[in-house]
Amino acid sequence: MGETIEIRAEDGSTARIARHGAEPVSWQVEGRDYLWSGDPEHWNRHAPWLFPVVGASSGGSVQVEGRRYPMAQHGFARDLPFTVLSRTEDTVSLSLSDSEATRAHYPFSFGLRIEARISPRKLAFTIRVDNPGEAPLPYALGFHPAFPWPFADGERRAGGGYAVLFEEAERPFVPEVGAGGLLVRSERALPLDGRRLALDPELFTEALVFLNAKSRAMRFTAPNGRAIALRMEDFPHLAVWTKPTAPFLSLEAWTGHADWAGFTGELAERDSQRLLAPGDTAQHRIRLAIED
């Protein structure tokens, strides 16, 4: 990950933010790290930011004014170095803007600024997207943090009593994920009991994608009552993901999502892609908290 910046709260909680992707790589509360280690045997990331698309693009590319541009899954921001704009004991602000390298994939002027702020048992982010260009900016933004599962001593994954508790009751159906990570129009049923999704590794043959969710918060709860809570502002889509054999769970917040299978249109027509007017700014917020 190269250079990281540590921020510290008055209770001794710390977080480390990498310049590479502005990615949080550690969040320690009471001496325990609640972010996934990034063990490459399972998944070599921790909590990446997704921009300017979320999920897979049909054919591995996006179309702008009839021309195709290669686009990796979840975009490119997570793989580029950010500039440190400012830092204090408990905050750091980083930014990414368009360059010759980004315009080969995404022919737009943009600014992406991410501020991290730590406080006792909390880690909060304010994300700003700017459009300095002369055309509408089609973008999607996502946060993809992963947490150790189990995250308490002496507990286990399968049959261990872990659950995701949604803020509101959600539909017990999610779209299936097809070839290449594209969404398909058929659905699969989940053992979702109103707000509570009991966790079992065998659920995760693919990501569980909750489109236009009612909830603005999710809690990853342990049997001992401790929870990792994720609260978001202006992220309408949620996802829960892991690999059946991997000791982590990812709770995700998205403004957009993967292409539907068969989509061939312009990036600006992509389902759930935002259009930011020239000169405008959009702001999104995320907060992580340890709760008992």
C-alpha positions in Angstrom: 0.0 0.0 0.0 3.0 2.3 0.3 2.7 5.5 2.3 -0.1 5.6 5.0 -1.3 8.4 7.2 -2.3 7.6 10.8 -5.0 9.6 12.5 -5.8 9.2 16.2 -8.7 9.9 18.5 -8.6 11.0 22.1 -9.5 7.5 23.4 -6.5 6.0 21.6 -8.4 4.6 18.6 -6.4 4.9 15.4 -6.9 4.6 11.7 -4.4 4.4 8.9 -5.4 5.7 5.4 -3.2 4.8 2.4 -2.4 7.3 -0.2 -3.0 4.5 -2.7 -6.7 4.7 -3.4 -7.3 6.8 -0.2 -8.1 3.4 1.2 -8.5 2.8 5.0 -6.2 -0.1 5.8 -6.5 -0.2 9.6 -9.1 0.8 12.2 -8.1 -0.1 15.8 -10.5 0.4 18.7 -9.5 -0.8 22.2 -6.4 -2.6 20.7 -8.4 -4.6 18.1 -8.3 -4.0 14.4 -11.8 -4.0 13.0 -10.8 -3.8 9.3 -9.9 -6.9 7.3 -6.1 -7.5 7.1 -5.9 -7.7 3.3 -4.5 -11.2 3.4 -4.0 -12.0 -0.4 -4.9 -15.6 0.2 -8.5 -14.5 0.4 -8.8 -10.8 -0.7 -5.9 -8.4 -1.0 -7.9 -5.2 -0.2 -9.2 -3.7 3.0 -11.9 -1.0 2.3 -11.6 0.4 -1.3 -13.4 3.4 -2.7 -15.2 2.6 -6.0 -15.3 5.3 -8.7 -16.4 6.3 -11.4 -18.4 3.1 -11.7 -19.6 0.4 -9.3 -19.4 -3.2 -10.3 -18.8 -4.7 -13.7 -19.3 -2.9 -17.0 -20.7 -4.8 -20.0 -17.9 -6.1 -22.1 -15.3 -4.6 -19.7 -15.8 -1.1 -21.1 -18.1 1.9 -21.1 -19.4 3.9 -24.0 -19.2 7.7 -24.3 -20.5 9.5 -27.4 -20.3 6.2 -29.3 -16.7 5.3 -28.3 -15.8 2.4 -26.1 -13.3 3.0 -23.2 -11.9 0.1 -21.1 -13.2 0.1 -17.6 -12.1 -2.3 -14.8 -14.6 -3.6 -12.3 -15.4 -0.9 -9.7 -13.5 1.7 -11.7 -9.9 3.0 -11.3 -9.8 5.3 -8.2 -8.9 2.4 -5.9 -5.8 1.8 -7.9 -4.4 5.3 -8.2 -2.4 7.5 -5.8 -4.2 10.3 -4.1 -2.7 13.7 -3.1 -2.8 14.6 0.6 -4.5 18.0 0.9 -4.4 18.4 4.7 -4.0 16.5 7.9 -4.4 17.0 11.7 -4.2 14.6 14.6 -7.7 13.2 13.9 -8.3 14.0 10.2 -6.8 13.6 6.8 -8.1 14.8 3.5 -7.0 13.3 0.1 -7.9 14.1 -3.5 -7.8 12.6 -7.0 -8.4 14.5 -10.2 -8.4 13.6 -13.9 -5.2 13.0 -15.8 -4.1 11.6 -19.1 -4.2 8.2 -17.5 -7.8 8.5 -16.3 -9.0 10.1 -19.5 -8.0 6.9 -21.4 -10.8 5.2 -19.5 -13.1 8.0 -18.6 -13.0 11.1 -20.8 -14.2 13.6 -18.2 -12.8 16.2 -15.9 -13.5 15.4 -12.3 -12.4 15.9 -8.7 -12.8 13.3 -6.0 -12.0 14.3 -2.4 -12.2 12.0 0.6 -11.9 13.3 4.2 -11.5 10.7 7.0 -12.1 11.7 10.6 -11.6 9.5 13.7 -13.3 9.9 17.1 -13.8 7.5 20.0 -15.2 4.2 18.5 -16.1 5.9 15.2 -14.5 6.5 11.8 -16.3 8.9 9.5 -15.8 9.9 5.8 -17.1 12.8 3.8 -16.7 12.3 0.0 -17.0 15.1 -2.4 -17.3 14.7 -6.2 -16.7 17.9 -8.3 -17.5 18.5 -12.0 -15.1 21.2 -13.2 -15.9 20.3 -16.8 -18.3 21.7 -19.4 -20.4 18.5 -19.8 -22.5 16.5 -17.3 -20.4 14.1 -15.3 -21.8 10.5 -15.2 -20.5 8.9 -12.0 -21.1 6.2 -9.4 -19.5 6.0 -6.0 -19.1 3.1 -3.6 -17.5 2.1 -0.4 -16.4 -1.5 0.0 -15.0 -2.1 3.5 -14.4 -5.6 4.8 -14.3 -6.7 8.5 -12.9 -9.8 10.2 -15.4 -12.6 10.6 -15.5 -13.5 13.4 -14.3 -10.3 15.0 -14.6 -11.5 18.6 -12.4 -14.0 20.3 -13.6 -17.6 20.6 -16.3 -17.4 18.0 -16.8 -19.0 14.6 -18.3 -18.2 11.3 -20.6 -21.0 10.4 -23.4 -21.5 12.9 -21.8 -18.9 15.1 -24.8 -16.6 15.5 -23.4 -13.7 13.5 -26.0 -11.6 11.6 -26.5 -8.5 9.6 -29.2 -6.3 11.0 -30.7 -3.8 8.6 -32.2 -0.5 9.8 -35.5 -1.3 8.0 -37.1 -4.5 6.8 -35.8 -5.3 3.4 -37.2 -7.5 0.6 -36.0 -11.1 1.0 -35.0 -11.3 -2.7 -31.9 -10.0 -4.5 -30.9 -10.0 -8.2 -28.7 -12.9 -9.4 -25.2 -12.1 -10.5 -24.4 -13.6 -13.9 -21.3 -14.0 -16.0 -18.6 -11.4 -15.7 -20.3 -9.9 -12.6 -23.3 -8.4 -14.5 -26.7 -8.3 -12.9 -29.5 -10.4 -14.4 -33.2 -9.9 -14.1 -34.0 -13.1 -12.2 -33.9 -13.1 -8.4 -32.8 -15.4 -5.6 -34.5 -15.8 -2.2 -32.7 -15.1 1.0 -33.3 -16.3 4.6 -34.0 -12.7 5.6 -36.3 -12.3 8.6 -37.6 -8.7 8.3 -34.5 -6.8 9.3 -32.2 -9.7 10.3 -30.1 -11.8 7.9 -28.5 -14.7 9.7 -25.0 -15.2 8.3 -23.7 -18.5 6.9 -20.7 -18.7 4.6 -22.8 -20.9 2.2 -25.0 -17.9 1.4 -22.2 -16.3 -0.5 -22.0 -18.0 -3.9 -22.2 -14.3 -5.1 -22.7 -10.9 -3.6 -26.1 -10.1 -2.1 -27.2 -6.8 -3.7 -30.0 -4.8 -2.2 -31.1 -2.3 -4.9 -33.0 0.8 -3.7 -32.8 -0.4 -0.1 -35.0 1.2 2.6 -32.2 1.1 5.1 -29.6 3.8 5.6 -27.6 1.7 8.1 -26.5 -1.9 8.6 -25.0 -3.6 11.7 -22.7 -6.6 11.6 -23.6 -8.2 14.9 -21.7 -10.7 17.0 -23.3 -13.2 19.4 -21.8 -11.3 22.4 -23.7 -8.2 21.4 -20.9 -6.1 19.9 -21.6 -4.7 16.4 -19.8 -3.0 13.6 -22.3 -0.4 12.3 -22.2 1.2 8.9 -24.3 4.3 8.3 -24.5 6.2 5.0 -26.0 9.3 3.4 -27.0 9.3 -0.2 -26.1 5.7 -1.0 -29.3 4.0 -2.2 -27.9 0.5 -2.8 -26.4 -1.9 -0.3 -24.5 -5.1 -0.6 -23.2 -7.9 1.6 -20.4 -10.1 0.3 -17.7 -12.6 1.2 -16.2 -15.8 -0.2 -17.4 -19.0 1.4 -13.9 -19.8 2.7 -12.7 -16.3 3.6 -12.7 -15.0 7.2 -14.2 -11.6 6.5 -17.5 -9.9 5.7 -17.9 -6.9 3.5 -20.8 -4.4 4.0 -21.0 -2.1 1.0 -22.7 1.2 0.2 -23.2 2.2 -3.5 -24.8 5.0 -5.5 -24.8 2.9 -8.6 -24.4 -0.8 -9.5 -23.1 -3.2 -12.1 -24.5 -3.2 -15.6 -27.5 -5.4 -16.4 -26.6 -8.2 -18.7 -27.0 -7.2 -22.3 -26.7 -3.4 -21.7 -25.1 -1.7 -24.7 -26.0 2.0 -24.1 -24.0 5.1 -23.1 -22.4 5.4 -19.7 -24.8 8.3 -19.0 -27.7 5.9 -19.6 -26.4 3.2 -17.2 -29.0 2.3 -14.6 -28.4 4.3 -11.4 -25.4 6.3 -12.8 -25.5 9.9 -11.4 -25.3 12.9 -13.7 -23.5 15.9 -12.1 -24.1 19.2 -13.9 -21.1 21.3 -14.9 -19.7 23.3 -12.0 -21.7 21.3 -9.4 -20.6 19.3 -6.4 -22.1 16.2 -4.8 -21.4 15.1 -1.3 -21.8 11.7 0.3 -21.1 10.5 3.9 -20.2 7.3 5.6 -19.8 6.5 9.3 -18.4 3.4 10.9 -18.9 2.8 14.6 -18.3 0.1 17.2 -21.5 -0.5 19.2 -22.5 -2.7 22.1 
